[in-house]
């Protein structure tokens, strides 16, 4: 098979040797884009490379695995710095200058995030310079062995250790922002409007957690380096010392990070739900959200369920402009029982939840989904029995009965194919942020747990990939960021916001078969129903890394398997 070309980081990569694949009419990266719920880009145009160019590029760059590990540090650091700029530049320019924004919030953001941005700007510059020397693209006259990265990481990890005080205060920033939104409708509206800007491609609070998550990425990169190097390698000692330092920081900040992630998730879910006054209360922990079909007098109705450590909510998607989910009822977990009931009702993958005042029969979309829900609900019931007792914090303002008038079997039954055909999906995205996990789970009829979110923040990746549609010939070069269960597509890493995104929940990732006639190395395939995409990476290492992180989003991890390789989780 012919080898895949190495991908450069230059902003514009044209065709060479006289070959260029033109775009069909209307097929432009700058043209209108489809919904992030369905497709990365409308066009299937792009440039192609010749095999001669592949060979030239292959000979030009290093092949050592350590080089590709170092390049992962480079590519992910570029994305991390852009994410910091969402807070230090875009958010502060948009919200921080408004007189309604409390001075304490402005000071908290500037004092804790601006030093980090300044530091990582310098860190990124050092990594770029080292990779350029490693590749031999510049400063070739400078003598020295630059085929290492551990020394650069050790120096900068030690620098980050000096800034631990800023990392410890990030929970204060999150709390300060939430207090400001509760106290002022003006500030709440400013934040909501900012989240609708293209630059804010994730929920705003996620960016506040990025510095803590970045420490885990450094730890993973250094673990790979130390595993790759023999103890006699000149870079091993620096890499091991850097790993020890960053591991100490990760352990020190682990508990505050877990608490912040849970609080952030409660705040995010609060925006997606209608009928909840006090979701983010002390002691409440999010466990799982997703689709189940609820059995009623009119048959099975698609519902979104939200499981916490004290209550289970069930909702339907409302008809509001924000497409929020309307709460129909709550089932306190204290005193609840759960049992499989497929034989009783004749409904596949069904189980019955019996509370002290009511019972609900629900059905999952598959055996695996049923098992995940039942496992988490049983665990939550046990916790409620042992720790909480009867909840003294009702989720809803009162205990409304389910709104029977909304039990319409046609309510909100929108499939992935419906989304594909829709040409108003971008307008819908502007209203409700189409990349939120809740809406993706609704359309894909699946679920996600807090454990999945915990794994997702560890599995983030950036870099250049070549992308091809099922029925196209050319490969298009894109800068791709994987985070929050989604691929985000840019022209180059310098872009301030993605062109489009592809949520991966429900997708499968495989290697193309022979009859698909790809004939290139390092290619993986993504497909969901009729949606098929091929992606080419630059090396065996990057191919394996993309497969690894994407599988973390497309294959939900069971609690048992997760806990077998992790420290005990507070949930």
Secondary structure as the mmCIF struct_conf table of DSSP 4:
data_model
#
loop_
_struct_conf.conf_type_id
_struct_conf.id
_struct_conf.beg_label_comp_id
_struct_conf.beg_label_asym_id
_struct_conf.beg_label_seq_id
_struct_conf.end_label_comp_id
_struct_conf.end_label_asym_id
_struct_conf.end_label_seq_id
STRN STRN1 UNK A 2 UNK A 2
HELX_LH_PP_P HELX_LH_PP_P1 UNK A 3 UNK A 8
BEND BEND1 UNK A 11 UNK A 11
TURN_TY1_P TURN_TY1_P1 UNK A 17 UNK A 18
HELX_LH_PP_P HELX_LH_PP_P2 UNK A 21 UNK A 24
TURN_TY1_P TURN_TY1_P2 UNK A 25 UNK A 26
TURN_TY1_P TURN_TY1_P3 UNK A 29 UNK A 30
BEND BEND2 UNK A 31 UNK A 31
TURN_TY1_P TURN_TY1_P4 UNK A 36 UNK A 38
BEND BEND3 UNK A 40 UNK A 40
BEND BEND4 UNK A 42 UNK A 42
HELX_RH_AL_P HELX_RH_AL_P1 UNK A 51 UNK A 60
BEND BEND5 UNK A 61 UNK A 61
HELX_RH_AL_P HELX_RH_AL_P2 UNK A 65 UNK A 85
HELX_RH_PI_P HELX_RH_PI_P1 UNK A 86 UNK A 96
TURN_TY1_P TURN_TY1_P5 UNK A 97 UNK A 97
BEND BEND6 UNK A 98 UNK A 98
TURN_TY1_P TURN_TY1_P6 UNK A 99 UNK A 100
BEND BEND7 UNK A 101 UNK A 101
HELX_RH_AL_P HELX_RH_AL_P3 UNK A 103 UNK A 135
TURN_TY1_P TURN_TY1_P7 UNK A 136 UNK A 136
BEND BEND8 UNK A 137 UNK A 138
TURN_TY1_P TURN_TY1_P8 UNK A 140 UNK A 141
BEND BEND9 UNK A 142 UNK A 142
BEND BEND10 UNK A 144 UNK A 144
HELX_RH_AL_P HELX_RH_AL_P4 UNK A 150 UNK A 161
TURN_TY1_P TURN_TY1_P9 UNK A 162 UNK A 163
HELX_RH_AL_P HELX_RH_AL_P5 UNK A 164 UNK A 168
TURN_TY1_P TURN_TY1_P10 UNK A 169 UNK A 169
HELX_RH_AL_P HELX_RH_AL_P6 UNK A 170 UNK A 183
HELX_RH_AL_P HELX_RH_AL_P7 UNK A 185 UNK A 195
TURN_TY1_P TURN_TY1_P11 UNK A 196 UNK A 196
BEND BEND11 UNK A 197 UNK A 197
TURN_TY1_P TURN_TY1_P12 UNK A 198 UNK A 199
BEND BEND12 UNK A 202 UNK A 202
HELX_RH_AL_P HELX_RH_AL_P8 UNK A 204 UNK A 228
BEND BEND13 UNK A 229 UNK A 229
TURN_TY1_P TURN_TY1_P13 UNK A 231 UNK A 232
BEND BEND14 UNK A 233 UNK A 233
TURN_TY1_P TURN_TY1_P14 UNK A 234 UNK A 235
HELX_RH_AL_P HELX_RH_AL_P9 UNK A 236 UNK A 272
STRN STRN2 UNK A 273 UNK A 274
BEND BEND15 UNK A 275 UNK A 275
BEND BEND16 UNK A 277 UNK A 277
BEND BEND17 UNK A 280 UNK A 280
TURN_TY1_P TURN_TY1_P15 UNK A 282 UNK A 283
STRN STRN3 UNK A 286 UNK A 296
TURN_TY1_P TURN_TY1_P16 UNK A 297 UNK A 298
STRN STRN4 UNK A 299 UNK A 308
BEND BEND18 UNK A 309 UNK A 310
STRN STRN5 UNK A 311 UNK A 317
BEND BEND19 UNK A 320 UNK A 320
TURN_TY1_P TURN_TY1_P17 UNK A 321 UNK A 322
HELX_LH_PP_P HELX_LH_PP_P3 UNK A 324 UNK A 324
STRN STRN6 UNK A 325 UNK A 332
BEND BEND20 UNK A 333 UNK A 333
TURN_TY1_P TURN_TY1_P18 UNK A 334 UNK A 335
STRN STRN7 UNK A 337 UNK A 340
HELX_RH_AL_P HELX_RH_AL_P10 UNK A 342 UNK A 345
TURN_TY1_P TURN_TY1_P19 UNK A 348 UNK A 349
STRN STRN8 UNK A 350 UNK A 354
BEND BEND21 UNK A 356 UNK A 357
STRN STRN9 UNK A 359 UNK A 363
BEND BEND22 UNK A 365 UNK A 366
HELX_RH_AL_P HELX_RH_AL_P11 UNK A 367 UNK A 383
HELX_RH_PI_P HELX_RH_PI_P2 UNK A 384 UNK A 388
BEND BEND23 UNK A 390 UNK A 390
BEND BEND24 UNK A 392 UNK A 393
BEND BEND25 UNK A 395 UNK A 398
HELX_LH_PP_P HELX_LH_PP_P4 UNK A 400 UNK A 402
HELX_RH_3T_P HELX_RH_3T_P1 UNK A 404 UNK A 406
TURN_TY1_P TURN_TY1_P20 UNK A 409 UNK A 412
HELX_RH_AL_P HELX_RH_AL_P12 UNK A 416 UNK A 421
BEND BEND26 UNK A 423 UNK A 423
HELX_RH_AL_P HELX_RH_AL_P13 UNK A 425 UNK A 432
TURN_TY1_P TURN_TY1_P21 UNK A 434 UNK A 435
HELX_RH_AL_P HELX_RH_AL_P14 UNK A 437 UNK A 444
TURN_TY1_P TURN_TY1_P22 UNK A 445 UNK A 445
STRN STRN10 UNK A 447 UNK A 449
HELX_RH_AL_P HELX_RH_AL_P15 UNK A 450 UNK A 458
STRN STRN11 UNK A 461 UNK A 469
TURN_TY1_P TURN_TY1_P23 UNK A 470 UNK A 471
STRN STRN12 UNK A 476 UNK A 483
TURN_TY1_P TURN_TY1_P24 UNK A 484 UNK A 485
STRN STRN13 UNK A 486 UNK A 490
BEND BEND27 UNK A 491 UNK A 492
TURN_TY1_P TURN_TY1_P25 UNK A 493 UNK A 494
BEND BEND28 UNK A 496 UNK A 497
BEND BEND29 UNK A 499 UNK A 499
STRN STRN14 UNK A 500 UNK A 503
TURN_TY1_P TURN_TY1_P26 UNK A 505 UNK A 506
STRN STRN15 UNK A 508 UNK A 510
HELX_LH_PP_P HELX_LH_PP_P5 UNK A 511 UNK A 513
HELX_RH_3T_P HELX_RH_3T_P2 UNK A 514 UNK A 516
STRN STRN16 UNK A 520 UNK A 520
BEND BEND30 UNK A 521 UNK A 522
STRN STRN17 UNK A 523 UNK A 528
TURN_TY1_P TURN_TY1_P27 UNK A 529 UNK A 530
STRN STRN18 UNK A 531 UNK A 536
BEND BEND31 UNK A 538 UNK A 539
HELX_RH_AL_P HELX_RH_AL_P16 UNK A 540 UNK A 554
BEND BEND32 UNK A 555 UNK A 555
HELX_LH_PP_P HELX_LH_PP_P6 UNK A 556 UNK A 558
HELX_RH_AL_P HELX_RH_AL_P17 UNK A 559 UNK A 565
BEND BEND33 UNK A 566 UNK A 566
HELX_LH_PP_P HELX_LH_PP_P7 UNK A 567 UNK A 569
#
